[in-house]
Amino acid sequence: MYSYIRKWYQSRFSDPQAVTLVFILAGITALIYFASGLLAPLFVALVLAFLLEWPVAQMLRIGINRTTGASIVLFAFVGVMLLVSLVLVPSIWNQGIAFAAEVPNMLDKGLKMAQEFVSQYPQFISSEQLNTMVNELKKLTDTQHLLDFGKQLLGFSASLLVLMVYVILVPLLVFFFLKDKDQLLQGSKRFIPKNRDLARKVWLEMDQQIFNYIRGKIIEIVIIGVASYVFFAFMDLRYAALLGFLTGLSVLIPYVGATLVTLPIALVAFFQWGLTAEFGYLMLGYGIIQAIDGNVLVPILFSDAVDLHPVVIIAAVLVFGGLWGVWGVFFAIPLASLIKAVINAWPQQQQLAEQVKE
């Protein structure tokens, strides 16, 4: 067994380039996993700088220097974010509060319908089973849970202070990342071993893919969110802005997100209209939006960025989402693509033998 492991190790790690790549990936993974909370503003700023580098590069092509280009792009980005925050966030927040306040009424209405169903069809569910489910629901709304919810609100209020720090710190970091990109990259090379050609090959393969994926995902969120909101508002569905926002965010989790967001949409429509034609039209239109997203938008936006089997995508979402939460879900597909790029670029035994002969 030992000889087999030793032979496998020698066949795979005899190339210094491969060892360097492993150390770089292991170092980055450890840094993100163990220091993600402490360095979160830095990571957020790196992601934003990566996205905003493209417009800065376009300005460099037309003769604008990097400092001026970085300033223009950053001010434009902050302006758009402020506009979205002042216009969109208050509406979503108000509808979210209204929806939470109406949940008890929805539960009471659902309980009455369930009692009628039990009285008409006792062979499917008994009164004892219904009472058990009702008691479980009541536990979710008892005093202790309300106190816990109050504590969560206090924690959220405290997190607002942290958010204010992000508002100041992240734009400042983004500006310096964009302005001093060349100097920062040159300075970071002293911490990376010289045998990094394989790592450079993997990065060149992933650079454009990651950019295309993030850009495509943002475009997909905006299109699906706006289209859903317009359709919900046209149908006069309650909480249209909130549900449209949730539908847009659901594309962050491939396959699973659409399933999760369907439930609140169906519940709101059901309690608003019941089993009527309006309910059917709404679910049909929502299904058409999801079909257009999966069969038109995704192939157009991600044809050059994602070449993974659906099983691999779902597994990546579960694994990286469990490790790093929301950021892990957002970057699950690029991380899975990175693993695939490393496997494809890894030196094979035949390549290693030719290097030994040379």
C-alpha positions in Angstrom: 0.0 0.0 0.0 2.8 2.4 0.9 4.6 1.7 -2.3 1.5 2.3 -4.3 0.9 5.7 -2.6 4.6 6.6 -3.1 4.5 5.7 -6.8 1.3 7.8 -7.2 2.8 10.7 -5.4 6.0 10.6 -7.5 4.0 10.3 -10.7 1.8 13.3 -9.9 4.1 15.6 -7.9 7.5 15.2 -9.5 7.0 18.4 -11.5 7.9 21.5 -9.4 5.2 23.4 -11.3 2.5 21.1 -9.9 3.9 21.4 -6.4 3.8 25.2 -6.7 0.2 25.2 -7.9 -0.8 23.0 -5.0 0.8 25.3 -2.5 -0.8 28.4 -4.1 -4.3 26.8 -4.1 -3.9 25.5 -0.5 -2.7 28.8 0.7 -5.6 30.7 -0.8 -8.1 28.2 0.4 -6.7 28.3 4.0 -6.7 32.1 3.9 -10.3 32.3 2.8 -11.5 29.6 5.1 -9.8 30.7 8.3 -9.7 34.5 7.8 -12.8 35.1 5.8 -14.5 37.0 8.7 -11.5 39.2 9.4 -10.6 39.9 5.7 -14.2 40.0 4.4 -13.9 43.7 3.3 -10.7 42.9 1.5 -12.3 40.0 -0.4 -15.4 42.1 -1.3 -13.1 44.9 -2.6 -11.1 42.4 -4.6 -14.3 41.0 -6.3 -15.6 44.5 -7.1 -12.2 45.6 -8.4 -12.0 42.5 -10.6 -15.4 43.4 -12.1 -14.6 47.1 -12.5 -11.3 46.5 -14.1 -12.9 46.0 -17.5 -14.3 49.6 -17.8 -11.0 51.0 -16.4 -9.1 49.1 -19.1 -11.4 50.5 -21.8 -10.7 54.0 -20.6 -7.0 53.3 -20.7 -7.4 52.4 -24.4 -8.8 55.8 -25.2 -6.0 57.6 -23.5 -7.4 58.2 -20.0 -4.8 57.5 -17.3 -5.5 54.8 -14.7 -6.0 57.1 -11.7 -8.6 59.2 -13.6 -10.3 56.1 -15.0 -10.5 54.4 -11.7 -12.0 57.5 -10.1 -14.7 57.8 -12.8 -15.6 54.1 -12.7 -15.8 54.1 -8.9 -17.9 57.2 -8.7 -20.3 55.8 -11.3 -20.5 52.5 -9.5 -21.2 54.1 -6.1 -23.8 56.4 -7.8 -25.7 53.4 -9.2 -25.6 51.6 -5.9 -26.9 54.7 -4.1 -29.7 55.0 -6.6 -30.7 51.3 -6.2 -30.5 51.6 -2.4 -32.7 54.7 -2.3 -35.3 53.5 -4.8 -35.4 49.7 -4.6 -34.4 48.8 -1.0 -37.2 50.8 0.8 -39.9 49.3 -1.3 -38.6 45.8 -0.8 -38.2 46.4 2.9 -41.7 47.8 3.4 -43.2 44.9 1.5 -41.2 42.4 3.5 -42.5 43.8 6.8 -46.1 43.8 5.4 -45.6 40.2 4.3 -44.3 39.1 7.7 -47.2 40.8 9.4 -49.7 39.0 7.2 -48.2 35.5 7.7 -50.4 34.8 10.8 -53.6 35.6 8.8 -52.4 33.3 6.0 -51.8 30.6 8.6 -55.3 31.1 10.0 -56.8 30.9 6.6 -54.8 27.8 5.7 -55.9 26.2 9.0 -59.5 26.7 8.2 -59.1 25.2 4.7 -57.2 22.3 6.2 -60.0 21.7 8.7 -62.5 21.7 5.9 -60.4 19.2 4.0 -60.1 16.9 7.0 -63.9 17.0 7.5 -64.5 16.1 3.9 -61.7 13.6 3.4 -60.9 12.0 6.8 -59.3 9.0 5.0 -56.3 11.1 3.9 -55.5 12.9 7.2 -57.0 12.6 10.7 -57.9 15.3 13.1 -55.1 14.2 15.4 -52.5 14.6 12.7 -53.8 18.1 11.9 -53.7 19.1 15.5 -50.1 17.9 15.8 -49.1 20.0 12.8 -51.0 23.1 14.2 -49.1 22.7 17.5 -45.8 22.6 15.7 -46.7 25.8 13.9 -47.7 27.5 17.1 -44.3 26.7 18.6 -42.8 28.8 15.8 -44.8 31.8 17.0 -44.7 31.5 20.7 -43.1 34.0 23.1 -39.7 32.5 23.2 -39.4 32.5 19.5 -40.5 36.1 19.4 -37.8 36.9 22.0 -35.2 35.1 19.8 -36.4 37.1 16.9 -36.0 40.3 18.9 -32.4 39.3 19.7 -31.8 38.7 16.0 -33.0 42.2 15.3 -30.6 43.6 17.9 -27.8 41.7 16.3 -28.9 43.0 12.9 -28.8 46.6 14.3 -25.3 46.0 15.5 -24.4 44.7 12.1 -25.5 48.0 10.6 -22.5 49.5 12.3 -20.2 47.0 10.6 -22.0 47.8 7.3 -21.2 51.5 7.8 -17.5 50.5 8.1 -17.9 48.5 4.8 -19.4 51.5 3.1 -16.3 53.6 3.8 -13.6 50.9 3.7 -14.6 48.9 0.6 -14.8 51.8 -1.9 -11.4 53.0 -0.7 -9.9 49.6 -1.2 -11.5 49.2 -4.6 -10.0 52.6 -5.7 -6.5 51.6 -4.6 -6.8 48.1 -6.2 -7.8 49.7 -9.5 -5.4 52.6 -9.4 -2.3 50.6 -8.3 -3.1 47.3 -9.9 0.3 46.9 -11.6 2.3 47.8 -8.5 0.2 45.4 -6.3 0.6 42.5 -8.7 4.3 43.1 -9.1 4.7 43.3 -5.3 2.7 40.1 -4.7 5.0 38.0 -7.0 7.7 38.0 -4.3 5.5 35.8 -2.2 4.9 33.3 -5.0 7.5 30.6 -6.0 9.3 31.1 -9.3 8.0 27.8 -10.7 4.5 29.2 -11.4 4.0 28.6 -15.1 1.4 26.0 -14.5 -0.4 28.3 -12.0 -0.3 31.1 -14.6 -1.7 28.8 -17.2 -4.6 27.9 -14.9 -5.2 31.6 -14.1 -5.2 32.6 -17.8 -7.8 29.9 -18.5 -10.0 31.0 -15.5 -9.6 34.8 -15.8 -12.0 35.4 -18.6 -14.3 32.6 -17.5 -14.8 34.1 -14.0 -15.4 37.5 -15.5 -17.9 36.2 -18.0 -19.7 34.2 -15.3 -20.0 37.1 -12.8 -21.0 39.6 -15.4 -23.5 37.1 -16.9 -24.9 36.3 -13.4 -25.4 40.0 -12.6 -27.2 40.5 -16.0 -29.3 37.4 -15.4 -30.4 38.7 -11.9 -31.4 42.1 -13.3 -33.3 40.7 -16.3 -35.2 38.0 -14.3 -35.9 40.2 -11.4 -37.2 43.1 -13.5 -39.2 40.8 -15.8 -40.7 39.0 -12.8 -41.6 42.3 -11.1 -43.3 43.7 -14.2 -45.3 40.5 -14.7 -46.3 40.3 -11.0 -47.3 44.0 -11.0 -49.3 43.5 -14.2 -51.1 40.6 -12.6 -51.7 42.9 -9.5 -50.0 40.3 -7.3 -49.4 41.5 -3.8 -45.7 42.1 -2.7 -44.7 42.2 -6.4 -41.4 44.1 -5.7 -40.4 41.6 -2.9 -41.3 38.5 -4.9 -39.6 39.9 -8.1 -36.5 40.6 -6.0 -36.5 37.1 -4.6 -37.0 35.6 -8.1 -34.0 37.6 -9.3 -31.8 36.4 -6.5 -33.0 32.8 -6.9 -30.8 32.5 -10.0 -27.8 32.6 -7.7 -28.5 29.0 -6.8 -28.8 27.0 -10.0 -31.8 24.6 -10.1 -32.5 24.9 -6.4 -33.2 28.6 -6.2 -36.1 28.5 -8.6 -37.7 25.7 -6.6 -37.3 27.5 -3.3 -38.8 30.8 -4.5 -41.8 29.1 -6.2 -43.3 28.3 -2.8 -43.8 31.9 -1.5 -45.0 33.0 -4.9 -47.6 30.2 -5.1 -48.7 30.8 -1.5 -49.2 34.5 -1.9 -51.1 33.9 -5.2 -53.2 31.2 -3.6 -54.2 33.2 -0.6 -54.9 36.2 -2.8 -57.0 34.5 -5.4 -57.6 30.9 -4.4 -57.7 28.2 -7.1 -59.0 30.6 -9.8 -58.0 31.4 -13.3 -55.8 34.3 -12.1 -53.8 31.8 -10.0 -53.3 29.6 -13.1 -52.3 32.5 -15.3 -49.8 33.7 -12.7 -48.1 30.3 -12.3 -48.1 29.8 -16.1 -46.4 33.2 -16.7 -43.9 32.5 -13.9 -43.1 29.1 -15.5 -42.5 30.8 -18.8 -40.1 33.2 -17.2 -38.2 30.3 -15.7 -38.2 28.5 -19.0 -36.8 31.5 -20.8 -34.1 31.9 -18.2 -33.0 28.2 -18.4 -33.3 27.8 -22.1 -32.4 31.2 -23.6 -30.6 33.5 -21.1 -28.3 30.9 -19.5 -27.0 29.5 -22.8 -26.4 33.0 -24.2 -24.8 34.4 -21.1 -22.7 31.4 -20.0 -21.9 29.6 -23.2 -18.2 30.4 -22.8 -18.1 30.4 -19.0 -19.8 27.2 -17.8 -19.1 23.8 -19.2 -20.1 21.6 -16.2 -22.7 18.8 -15.8 -25.8 19.8 -13.7 -24.9 17.2 -11.1 -21.4 18.8 -10.7 -23.1 22.3 -10.4 -25.5 21.2 -7.7 -22.7 19.4 -5.8 -20.5 22.6 -6.0 -23.4 24.7 -4.7 -23.9 22.4 -1.7 -20.2 22.1 -0.8 -19.0 25.7 -1.3 -22.3 27.1 0.1 -21.8 25.0 3.2 -18.2 26.3 3.5 -18.6 30.0 2.8 -22.3 30.8 2.9 -23.7 33.2 0.3 -20.3 33.9 -1.2 -19.7 30.2 -1.6 -23.0 29.8 -3.4 -22.3 32.8 -5.7 -18.8 31.5 -6.6 -19.7 27.8 -6.6 -19.6 27.5 -10.4 -16.3 29.4 -10.9 -14.7 27.4 -8.1 -15.9 24.1 -9.7 -14.6 25.4 -13.1 -11.2 26.2 -11.3 -11.0 22.6 -10.1 -11.8 21.4 -13.6 -9.1 23.7 -15.1 -6.5 22.4 -12.6 -7.3 18.8 -13.5 -7.1 19.6 -17.2 -3.8 21.5 -16.8 -2.2 19.0 -14.4 0.9 17.3 -16.0 0.2 13.7 -17.2 2.6 10.9 -16.7 3.6 11.1 -20.4 4.4 14.8 -20.1 6.4 14.2 -16.9 8.4 11.4 -18.7 9.2 13.7 -21.6 10.4 16.4 -19.1 12.6 13.9 -17.4 14.2 12.9 -20.8 14.9 16.5 -21.7 
